[in-house]
Structure formats: structure tokens, C-alpha cells
């Protein structure tokens, strides 16, 4: 066997090994790295989503939301672990919605948003359960918003670097981790958070959504995988 054949065989074995590990974990991909099969954009600025030559889901354009409408679990998720690989660019804002539903326009009225924001002017940064439990970074002159805040000097994510976003919902508890660091552990009270403008923030079940926040924001999603929990 020549050296090149040996290398090819080794690569194949490693690939099979990695695939087996992924299957053991029970995670199923929701994004195929080729196109938007299984995902449906809102009527508002649907061109804000594309897949580049590197197989990354690019979110860039006017306000819009991309909802999972594929076949995995019929597009309905209650208890789960969701893992995403995400990269932010300077001044960008996005978000991952959970327990939401397809909506044609506007900000989703159902479900919770897990914030994606390293350096956008909004002080609520990556790792926040938006408006409920927030990771806050204040710029000069900004006032701390009301709420349950963890004020920091820097966001848990860094522009230009891939990070792992790990969101778990189990019963009435939401846990958010960024690169293995737990940023939020939230147990929903009876009746929901009872916060202004958050009447639809109720854990029940639903699909996932990705947010295009504004024309100047660019976010890349490399992988999106879910593991169903009992």
C-alpha cells in the first residue's frame, strides 16, 4: 500500500469514528451545509439568508427570521439540547429563538430568544436569555437596562471567532452555555416571566428560529444540531 493510500484510509477511519461519536451523542443535524432545505424565511426580507461556498449559513440583510420547518421530530421540539457553531462579525446582532413558530413579519411573538451579539450597540450580549436574564456590556454613556443582569467587561463571544452555543430546555428550565461556560440557568415561574412585552414567552413546544437583525449585521452559522430529551 503506497503512502497516499494509507493516508486516505486513515482519514476514512477517522471520519467514521467521528460520525460514530456524533451518533452516540444522539445529535441530529438541522442544517445540511449545502442549502436552506428544511428552513423557511419569513416574508420580511427573505433574501437575508444564504449558504456560502464554505457551507456556512450566512445571515446578512434586513430584519427577518428563518424558521426550522424540516422533518426532524415534525419540526416540534419540547425538551432538547441544541448546539450551534456561530461566528459574529463587528457590530452584528442575531438571535436563536426556541419554542417559537413560523411568523410572516416582525419580531417573533412566541418563544424565547437566546441572544447572539459580541459588539453590537445593544448591551445585551451573547449568552443572554433576551430580556429575562442578560449578559450586559455597557459602552460609555450607556445606562444599565432594568432586569436580571450580569454586567461584564466583554461578551462571552468574540467577533471573527467560532464559538459553540449550547441551549438546553428540560421541563421549565432553560440553560445556556457559551464555549462550555454557563451564562444562564433560568427556571420559568408559573405563568411565564410576566414581563412587559413578553406575554408569548412561555415554554410549551415549538420550532427554532434564526434572526437577521438589521442590514449592517452579519452572522455565520456553521452547524446546527439537536438532541431530543425525554
Secondary structure, 3 states (H helix, E strand, C coil): CCHHHHHHHHHHHHHHHHHHHHHHHCCEECCCCCCCCCEEECCCCHHHEEECCCCCEEEECCCEEEEECCCHHHHCECCEEEEEEEEECCCCCEEEEEEECCCCCCCCCCCEEEEECCCCCCCECCCCECCCEEEECCCCCCCCCCCEEEECCCCCCCCCCCEEEEEEEECCEEEEEECCEEEEEEECCCCCCCCCCCCCCCCCCEEEEEEECCCCCEEEEEEEEEEECC
